[in-house]
């Protein structure tokens, strides 16, 4: 489902389904926050959470991130992703997490309350900010004392193309197509 949800969306093919595979085995994966959406016994959506940090010198703030948030193509635009996100945000708040930082769609997440990270004095690990780098507080002012550089689990950075291609052999073959608006 994740492969179909992201196939050819951001670039030729995708690697999000391989990320799901790797994340399930990673030390930073948080299964108690992650959820799937089912419709008549079929998985139509999935959100996966992992531990992350915002580091300011010697101050390390534990937060969470999610990704991928995937919805089966025929269910996209029906509220499945938002339902998964809102439900898991409540779970994360209930577990005492102060906020969520993500790299996500700038046309989607702000309507749920996400703001660019410059609003929180948070940058990427290399000191940058941009529209797709966003955060949300899980309670009023819960991130007011959090600032610094964001670090997500290393699993997000270790998805070699050769491994992704090998993993793709486990699934029905999909055609890679170039579309306007893809990132690379």
C-alpha positions as CSV (number, residue, x, y, z in Angstrom):
1,X,0.0,0.0,0.0
2,X,2.8,2.5,0.9
3,X,4.6,1.7,-2.4
4,X,1.5,2.4,-4.4
5,X,0.7,5.6,-2.3
6,X,4.1,7.1,-3.1
7,X,5.0,5.6,-6.5
8,X,6.3,8.3,-8.9
9,X,5.0,11.0,-6.6
10,X,8.2,12.8,-5.6
11,X,10.7,11.1,-7.9
12,X,10.9,8.1,-10.2
13,X,9.6,5.1,-8.2
14,X,9.8,5.6,-4.4
15,X,11.6,4.4,-1.3
16,X,8.9,5.0,1.4
17,X,7.9,1.3,1.4
18,X,11.5,0.3,2.1
19,X,11.6,2.9,4.9
20,X,8.6,1.2,6.5
21,X,10.4,-2.1,6.3
22,X,13.6,-0.7,7.9
23,X,11.8,1.5,10.4
24,X,9.9,-1.5,11.9
25,X,13.3,-2.9,13.0
26,X,14.9,0.4,14.1
27,X,15.6,1.3,17.7
28,X,13.9,4.6,17.3
29,X,10.5,3.2,16.0
30,X,7.6,3.9,18.3
31,X,5.0,1.2,17.6
32,X,2.6,2.4,20.4
33,X,2.0,5.6,18.4
34,X,2.0,4.1,14.9
35,X,-1.3,3.0,13.4
36,X,-2.9,1.6,10.3
37,X,-6.4,2.3,8.9
38,X,-8.5,-0.7,7.8
39,X,-11.5,-0.8,5.5
40,X,-13.2,-4.2,5.1
41,X,-10.0,-5.9,6.3
42,X,-7.8,-4.0,3.8
43,X,-5.0,-1.7,4.9
44,X,-5.9,1.7,3.4
45,X,-3.6,3.9,5.5
46,X,-0.6,3.9,7.7
47,X,1.4,6.4,9.9
48,X,4.7,5.4,11.5
49,X,6.3,7.3,14.4
50,X,9.9,7.4,15.5
51,X,12.0,9.2,18.2
52,X,13.7,12.4,17.2
53,X,15.6,15.2,19.0
54,X,16.1,18.9,18.9
55,X,19.6,19.8,20.1
56,X,20.7,23.1,21.4
57,X,24.3,22.8,22.6
58,X,24.1,20.5,25.6
59,X,20.3,20.7,25.8
60,X,18.6,17.7,24.1
61,X,14.9,17.8,23.7
62,X,13.1,14.5,23.0
63,X,10.3,14.9,20.4
64,X,8.8,12.7,17.8
65,X,8.5,12.6,14.0
66,X,6.3,10.5,11.7
67,X,6.8,9.2,8.3
68,X,5.7,8.0,6.1
69,X,2.0,8.8,6.4
70,X,0.6,6.9,3.5
71,X,-2.9,6.4,2.1
72,X,-3.9,4.0,-0.6
73,X,-4.4,5.9,-3.9
74,X,-8.1,5.2,-4.1
75,X,-8.6,6.6,-0.6
76,X,-6.5,9.7,-0.9
77,X,-8.5,12.9,-0.4
78,X,-11.1,11.1,1.8
79,X,-9.8,12.1,5.2
80,X,-7.9,8.8,6.0
81,X,-4.6,10.5,6.5
82,X,-6.0,13.3,8.6
83,X,-7.9,10.8,10.8
84,X,-4.7,8.8,11.4
85,X,-2.7,12.0,12.1
86,X,-5.3,13.5,14.6
87,X,-5.7,10.2,16.4
88,X,-2.0,9.6,16.8
89,X,-1.3,13.2,17.8
90,X,-3.6,12.6,20.8
91,X,-1.7,9.4,21.6
92,X,1.6,11.3,21.5
93,X,0.3,14.1,23.7
94,X,-1.0,11.5,26.1
95,X,2.5,9.9,26.3
96,X,4.0,13.3,27.3
97,X,5.6,14.2,24.0
98,X,5.7,18.0,23.5
99,X,5.8,18.2,19.7
100,X,6.2,16.7,16.3
101,X,8.7,17.8,13.7
102,X,8.3,16.6,10.1
103,X,9.4,17.0,6.5
104,X,6.1,17.0,4.8
105,X,3.8,18.5,2.1
106,X,3.5,22.2,2.7
107,X,0.1,22.3,1.0
108,X,-1.3,19.6,3.4
109,X,0.0,19.8,6.9
110,X,-0.6,23.6,7.7
111,X,-4.4,23.0,7.6
112,X,-4.0,20.6,10.5
113,X,-2.0,23.1,12.5
114,X,1.6,22.5,11.5
115,X,3.8,25.6,11.1
116,X,7.2,26.0,9.5
117,X,10.0,25.3,12.0
118,X,11.3,28.9,11.9
119,X,8.2,29.7,14.1
120,X,9.7,27.4,16.8
121,X,13.4,28.5,16.4
122,X,14.2,25.0,15.1
123,X,16.4,24.4,12.0
124,X,17.5,21.3,10.2
125,X,20.7,19.7,11.4
126,X,22.6,21.8,8.8
127,X,20.9,25.1,10.0
128,X,18.3,25.4,7.3
129,X,14.6,26.2,7.1
130,X,12.1,25.7,4.3
131,X,8.3,25.3,3.7
132,X,8.3,21.5,4.0
133,X,10.1,21.5,7.4
134,X,7.3,21.9,9.9
135,X,6.3,21.3,13.5
136,X,3.3,21.3,15.8
137,X,2.9,21.6,19.5
138,X,0.9,18.8,21.2
139,X,-0.3,21.2,24.0
140,X,-0.5,24.9,24.2
141,X,3.1,26.4,24.4
142,X,4.6,22.9,24.9
143,X,7.5,23.7,22.6
144,X,8.2,27.3,23.9
145,X,11.4,26.1,25.6
146,X,12.5,23.9,22.7
147,X,14.9,25.4,20.1
148,X,17.9,24.2,18.2
149,X,18.7,21.7,15.4
150,X,16.5,18.8,14.5
151,X,17.8,15.3,14.2
152,X,15.7,12.3,13.1
153,X,16.6,8.7,13.3
154,X,19.5,7.6,11.0
155,X,17.1,5.1,9.3
156,X,15.7,8.0,7.3
157,X,19.1,8.7,5.8
158,X,20.2,5.1,5.1
159,X,18.1,4.0,2.1
160,X,20.6,3.0,-0.5
161,X,19.1,2.8,-4.0
162,X,20.5,-0.7,-4.6
163,X,18.7,-2.0,-1.4
164,X,15.5,-0.3,-2.5
165,X,15.7,-1.9,-5.9
166,X,16.4,-5.3,-4.4
167,X,13.4,-4.9,-2.0
168,X,11.2,-3.9,-4.9
169,X,11.6,-7.4,-6.3
170,X,9.2,-8.6,-3.5
171,X,6.3,-6.6,-5.0
172,X,4.5,-6.5,-8.3
173,X,6.5,-4.4,-10.8
174,X,5.3,-0.8,-11.3
175,X,6.5,1.5,-14.1
176,X,8.7,4.4,-13.2
177,X,7.5,7.6,-14.8
178,X,8.8,11.2,-14.9
179,X,6.1,13.8,-14.1
180,X,6.3,17.6,-13.7
181,X,6.7,18.6,-10.1
182,X,8.9,15.6,-9.0
183,X,11.8,16.6,-6.8
184,X,14.5,15.1,-8.9
